[in-house]
């Protein structure tokens, strides 16, 4: 009788373990897909505002679009879904409101190491489930590479008039001196898990 019970218990556990792993994998995949979509959506909206500013008035209009619209666009993306925060961050900030927290610093440093090792930033991500104040959160980051159009305001050779305007708006500016292909920063998604 005892052997039969043991066999039944072991069989039940073997059946339960794959289901648990499957649900954990489904949970992770669903959160990854949602985080990717949120990051992509924010990128598209920010890019549209920037490109529109550049077309309307060159780099100075793009800087104005960034300083006046980018934070509002980011805030709307965060406020669109309850329990989810979407933002941009970097180790080299222009806007201090985008300062990384400890988890984001770890992710950004990991991105830098991966880029230095030759990994492409195209699909570079960092994510985990973390505990915070008794709550669990799904945290996600997507690397943002510096591209050629970014060099007008973030490159090594930013024109003096553009640099003056940037520093007038952002006195603690640290986000120049990039080359195309450098890690500019990351999109960050934090989702509260019930």
C-alpha positions as CSV (number, residue, x, y, z in Angstrom):
1,X,0.0,0.0,0.0
2,X,2.8,2.4,0.9
3,X,4.7,1.7,-2.4
4,X,1.5,2.4,-4.4
5,X,1.0,5.7,-2.6
6,X,4.6,6.7,-3.3
7,X,4.3,5.8,-6.9
8,X,1.1,7.8,-7.2
9,X,2.7,10.8,-5.5
10,X,5.8,10.7,-7.7
11,X,3.7,10.3,-10.8
12,X,1.6,13.3,-9.8
13,X,4.7,15.4,-9.2
14,X,6.2,14.4,-12.5
15,X,3.0,15.5,-14.3
16,X,2.8,18.7,-12.3
17,X,6.4,19.9,-12.8
18,X,6.1,20.3,-16.6
19,X,2.8,22.2,-16.2
20,X,4.4,24.5,-13.7
21,X,7.3,25.2,-16.0
22,X,4.9,25.7,-18.9
23,X,2.9,28.2,-17.0
24,X,6.1,30.0,-15.9
25,X,7.3,30.1,-19.5
26,X,4.0,31.4,-20.7
27,X,4.0,34.0,-17.9
28,X,7.5,35.2,-19.0
29,X,6.7,35.1,-22.7
30,X,3.5,37.1,-22.2
31,X,5.3,39.8,-20.1
32,X,8.2,39.9,-22.6
33,X,5.9,40.4,-25.6
34,X,3.9,43.1,-23.7
35,X,7.2,44.9,-22.7
36,X,8.6,44.7,-26.2
37,X,5.4,46.2,-27.6
38,X,5.4,49.0,-25.0
39,X,9.0,49.8,-25.8
40,X,8.5,49.7,-29.5
41,X,5.4,51.9,-29.2
42,X,7.2,54.5,-27.1
43,X,10.2,54.5,-29.5
44,X,7.8,55.1,-32.5
45,X,6.1,58.0,-30.8
46,X,9.3,59.6,-29.7
47,X,10.9,59.1,-33.1
48,X,7.9,60.7,-34.8
49,X,8.1,63.8,-32.5
50,X,11.8,64.1,-33.2
51,X,11.6,63.6,-36.9
52,X,8.8,66.1,-37.1
53,X,10.9,68.6,-35.1
54,X,13.9,68.1,-37.4
55,X,11.8,68.6,-40.6
56,X,10.1,71.7,-39.2
57,X,13.2,73.5,-38.0
58,X,16.3,71.5,-37.8
59,X,18.2,70.5,-34.7
60,X,17.0,73.3,-32.5
61,X,13.4,72.4,-33.2
62,X,14.2,68.8,-32.5
63,X,15.7,69.8,-29.1
64,X,12.6,71.8,-28.4
65,X,10.5,68.8,-29.3
66,X,12.6,66.6,-27.1
67,X,12.5,68.9,-24.1
68,X,8.8,69.8,-24.4
69,X,7.2,66.6,-25.8
70,X,9.4,63.6,-25.0
71,X,8.6,63.5,-21.3
72,X,4.9,64.0,-21.9
73,X,4.9,61.2,-24.5
74,X,6.7,58.9,-22.1
75,X,4.3,59.8,-19.2
76,X,1.3,59.0,-21.4
77,X,2.8,55.7,-22.3
78,X,3.1,54.9,-18.6
79,X,-0.3,56.1,-17.7
80,X,-2.0,54.1,-20.5
81,X,-2.0,50.9,-18.4
82,X,-2.5,50.5,-14.7
83,X,0.4,48.9,-12.9
84,X,2.9,49.5,-15.7
85,X,5.6,52.1,-15.9
86,X,7.4,52.8,-19.2
87,X,10.4,55.1,-19.5
88,X,13.8,55.8,-20.9
89,X,17.1,55.8,-19.0
90,X,20.8,55.9,-19.5
91,X,24.1,56.0,-17.7
92,X,24.8,59.3,-19.5
93,X,21.8,61.5,-18.9
94,X,20.5,64.6,-20.5
95,X,17.3,64.8,-18.5
96,X,17.8,64.0,-14.8
97,X,14.2,62.7,-14.6
98,X,15.4,59.7,-16.5
99,X,18.0,58.7,-14.0
100,X,18.3,54.9,-13.6
101,X,17.5,53.0,-10.4
102,X,19.8,50.3,-9.1
103,X,18.2,47.5,-11.2
104,X,18.4,49.7,-14.4
105,X,22.1,50.5,-13.7
106,X,22.8,46.8,-13.5
107,X,21.0,46.3,-16.8
108,X,22.8,49.2,-18.5
109,X,26.2,48.0,-17.3
110,X,25.4,44.5,-18.6
111,X,24.4,46.0,-21.9
112,X,27.8,47.9,-22.1
113,X,29.7,44.7,-21.4
114,X,27.7,42.8,-24.0
115,X,28.3,45.5,-26.6
116,X,32.1,45.5,-25.7
117,X,32.1,41.8,-26.3
118,X,30.7,42.4,-29.8
119,X,27.0,41.5,-29.3
120,X,24.5,43.4,-31.5
121,X,22.1,45.7,-29.8
122,X,19.3,44.9,-32.3
123,X,17.6,42.4,-30.0
124,X,19.5,43.1,-26.7
125,X,17.2,42.8,-23.7
126,X,17.5,42.4,-19.9
127,X,14.6,41.2,-17.7
128,X,13.8,39.5,-14.4
129,X,11.1,39.2,-11.7
130,X,12.1,41.2,-8.7
131,X,10.7,41.9,-5.2
132,X,10.1,45.4,-4.1
133,X,8.4,46.5,-0.9
134,X,6.6,43.2,-0.6
135,X,5.4,43.3,-4.2
136,X,6.7,41.4,-7.2
137,X,7.5,43.2,-10.5
138,X,8.4,42.1,-13.9
139,X,11.3,44.3,-15.0
140,X,12.4,44.7,-18.6
141,X,15.0,46.7,-20.6
142,X,15.6,47.1,-24.3
143,X,18.9,48.6,-25.4
144,X,18.8,51.8,-27.5
145,X,21.7,52.2,-29.9
146,X,23.0,55.6,-31.0
147,X,22.3,55.9,-34.7
148,X,23.6,58.4,-37.3
149,X,20.6,60.8,-36.9
150,X,21.2,61.0,-33.2
151,X,24.7,62.4,-33.8
152,X,23.4,65.9,-34.5
153,X,22.5,66.3,-30.8
154,X,24.4,63.4,-29.1
155,X,27.5,63.0,-31.2
156,X,31.1,63.9,-30.8
157,X,30.9,67.0,-33.0
158,X,27.7,68.8,-32.0
159,X,27.5,72.3,-33.4
160,X,28.1,75.1,-30.9
161,X,24.6,76.7,-31.2
162,X,23.0,73.3,-30.7
163,X,25.3,72.5,-27.7
164,X,24.5,75.9,-26.1
165,X,20.7,75.3,-26.5
166,X,21.1,71.8,-25.0
167,X,23.0,73.1,-22.0
168,X,20.5,75.9,-21.5
169,X,17.7,73.4,-21.2
170,X,19.7,70.6,-19.5
171,X,22.4,72.2,-17.3
172,X,23.6,68.7,-16.1
173,X,23.9,67.4,-19.7
174,X,26.1,64.3,-20.1
175,X,24.7,62.8,-23.3
176,X,27.1,64.0,-26.0
177,X,30.2,62.4,-27.4
178,X,28.5,59.3,-28.7
179,X,29.4,57.5,-32.0
180,X,27.0,55.6,-34.1
181,X,26.6,52.1,-32.7
182,X,27.3,53.2,-29.1
183,X,24.8,52.3,-26.3
184,X,22.7,55.4,-25.9
185,X,20.5,54.0,-23.2
186,X,17.5,51.8,-22.8
187,X,13.7,51.6,-22.6
188,X,12.6,50.3,-19.3
189,X,9.3,48.7,-18.4
190,X,8.2,47.9,-14.8
191,X,5.0,45.8,-14.4
192,X,3.4,45.1,-11.0
193,X,2.5,41.4,-10.7
194,X,-0.6,40.6,-8.7
